[in-house]
Amino acid sequence: MNPQLLEKEITQDSKQRLAALAEEGRKASTLQLEQLSIKGYEQVVKVTDKKAQLTAIIAIHDTTLGPALGGVRIRPYASFNDALEDVLRLSKGMTYKSAIAEVGFGGGKSVIIADPKTQKTPEMMFAMGNAIERLGGNYIAAEDVGSTMEDCKNIRRATKYVVGLSQAKSSGDPGPFTAWGVFRGIQSAAKKLFGSDSLEGRTVALQGLGCVGAYLVDYLFWAGARLIIADIDEAKVQKIAKRTDAKIVSPDQILSVECDILSPCAFGGVINDQTIPQFRCKAIAGAANNQLLRDSHGVALKERGILYAPDFVINGGGLLNVSAELEEMGYNPTFSRNKTHRIYDCLSAIYDIAEKNNDSTHAAAIALGDYRIKYGIGKRLISPTFHSIIE
């Protein structure tokens, strides 16, 4: 049989199975979507499904440049309001991350209120997929903190609007690409501060050894950096320290250790009124989203003479990677690598713009993002192509 014909038949069969599964799920579902009116956001939806024990929020901030693309974060938030605040901040950050990266997507994010270790189930993720399907492609999901490629696969059973699957035509784990972009960002900070982007002998303090931090620590080790690390998982810290000769400090100490570059790779809000006076670093360049608790904290860092690599620029490698699989020609890791590699140049330009305008690097990056949104720079002209098929 003609291989192309066979592939076409398999794909058609897959589509039929997907439609049947989705229809079956909709009939049995107790899924409810409630629209929340939030100023400055195009759409914010509260998602509940009692049968699947799902409580979630999907936030779409801006789709000027293309449909919203952002991960599904799963955390045991203390309250619904805490989850809402987080998803609003994250989705807005994705708008600027996408605009700076020029990937032709807008800003969106979703959060599920659950403990990913004890409460997450395939049924919960399938219900989340049904909710995403109801938004008709305005929001495209991906892996994030607390979710995995297996979770994305369960979402994919209900909707095609998900990326980052472990299939031949998908991009897979975004962690290595995010970490590489952060590594390149750390190099750009070193170049700005010290006149050389070599990390040989430079001290980097890394907070968080999750799916991004664990890759980043290896990149830094092989680049010759002296490492200081912290994570709430003591066993993981010990294991990583053994292979990288890193110094271990407690999570409470990591933000105040003396170092050349501090790299926050855990949760956001770590740059705030309490922590800024404690910093003993020359630069902050990490993978965490929304590192500044408020925009004004970017100015506070400038006043202290600390170079800040805006998080939505430096951590764009994962987005660059997963967005590539939605291009018409399909996913190509070399294409993603090369675009992620250029995060160095983008950050260097932002440092120079901020210096020239006597402004914070955060404000310079926001202004650049606003300019691209206003004038449609990088706007998507061709609809995304969803290549992956359900297994």
Secondary structure, 3 states (H helix, E strand, C coil): CCHHHHHHHHHHHHHHHHHHHHHHHHHHCCEEEEEECCCCCCEEEEEEECCCCEEEEEEEEECCCCCEEEEEEEECCCCHHHHHHHHHHHHHHHHHHHHHHCCCCEEEEEEEECCCCCCCCHHHHHHHHHHHHHCCCCEEEEECCCCCHHHHHHHHCCCCCECCCCCCCCCCCCHHHHHHHHHHHHHHHHHHHHCCCCCCCCEEEEECCCCCHHHHHHHHHHCCCEEEEECCCHHHHHHHHHHHCCEECCCCCHHHCECCEEEECCCCCCECCCCHHHCECCEECCCCCCCECCCHHHHHHHHCCCEECCHHHHCCHHHHHHHHCCCCCCCCHHHHHHHHHCHHHHHHHHHHHHHHCCCCHHHHHHHHHHHHHHCCCCCCCCCCCCCCCCC
